[in-house]
Amino acid sequence: PVDQPAEKLDRWKQSIAEIAEQCPNVYIKCGGYQMVNSNMRLEQRLVPIGSEELCDKVLPIYQHVIQSFTPARCMFESNVCLSMPAMPSAVSGLHHIKLII
């Protein structure tokens, strides 16, 4: 949900929270947010994104997912080839998220 109107982001957050609450046997995979199709346009940058900036951009989304599902029901993943515009910052960015959460 990058560059989405507030009401669309709010619906997404509500849906995530409902799934987490109503489906205790469901786990969620956190990742892919920095992929080319996410509208972050990382592939257009002259200088690759740094890990702290990437963390700032993705933390609100990942934090909502982790708070909704709890850390025990979340796992981080990587779409290495598809996430190349954000590599190696993606791995370091996830480390920053881990430290914050």
C-alpha positions in Angstrom: 0.0 0.0 0.0 2.5 2.6 -1.1 1.2 6.1 -2.1 -2.4 5.1 -1.5 -5.2 7.4 -0.3 -5.7 7.3 3.5 -9.1 5.6 3.2 -7.6 2.7 1.2 -4.7 2.3 3.6 -7.2 2.3 6.5 -9.3 -0.4 4.8 -6.1 -2.5 4.3 -5.2 -2.1 8.0 -8.6 -3.0 9.1 -8.6 -6.1 6.9 -5.2 -7.2 8.2 -6.4 -6.8 11.8 -9.6 -8.7 11.1 -7.8 -11.6 9.4 -5.3 -11.8 12.3 -8.1 -11.8 14.9 -10.6 -14.1 13.1 -8.0 -16.7 11.8 -5.6 -17.6 14.7 -4.2 -20.5 12.6 -3.0 -18.0 9.8 0.6 -16.9 9.7 1.8 -14.0 7.5 4.9 -13.5 5.4 6.3 -9.9 5.6 8.2 -8.8 2.6 8.2 -7.7 -1.0 7.3 -4.2 0.0 10.4 -2.8 -1.7 9.8 -4.6 -5.0 9.5 -2.7 -8.3 5.8 -3.2 -8.4 5.2 -1.5 -5.0 5.4 2.0 -6.5 8.3 3.0 -4.3 10.3 3.7 -7.5 13.6 2.5 -6.0 14.9 1.4 -9.4 14.7 5.1 -10.5 17.1 6.4 -7.8 20.6 7.4 -8.8 21.9 6.4 -5.4 20.5 3.2 -3.8 18.3 3.6 -0.8 20.0 3.3 2.6 18.8 0.8 5.1 17.6 3.4 7.6 15.6 5.2 5.0 14.1 1.9 3.8 13.2 1.1 7.4 11.4 4.4 7.7 9.4 3.7 4.6 8.4 0.1 5.4 8.1 0.2 9.2 4.5 1.6 9.3 3.3 -1.3 7.2 5.4 -4.1 8.8 4.7 -2.7 12.3 0.9 -2.9 11.7 1.2 -6.5 10.4 3.4 -7.6 13.3 1.2 -5.9 15.9 -1.9 -7.5 14.4 -0.5 -11.0 14.0 2.1 -10.9 16.8 5.7 -11.8 16.2 5.0 -15.5 16.7 2.8 -15.5 13.6 5.0 -13.4 11.3 8.0 -14.3 9.2 10.2 -12.1 7.0 11.1 -13.1 3.5 13.0 -11.8 0.5 12.2 -11.7 -3.2 15.9 -11.3 -3.9 15.8 -10.9 -7.7 12.6 -8.8 -7.6 13.9 -6.7 -4.7 17.3 -5.9 -6.3 16.7 -2.1 -6.4 16.7 -2.1 -2.6 19.5 -4.7 -2.0 21.5 -4.8 0.1 19.6 -2.2 2.1 16.5 -4.5 2.4 18.3 -7.0 4.7 19.8 -4.2 6.8 16.5 -2.4 6.8 14.8 -5.5 8.2 17.4 -5.6 10.9 16.5 -2.0 11.9 12.8 -3.1 12.0 13.7 -6.0 14.3 15.6 -3.6 16.7 12.6 -1.2 16.8 10.0 -3.8 17.3 
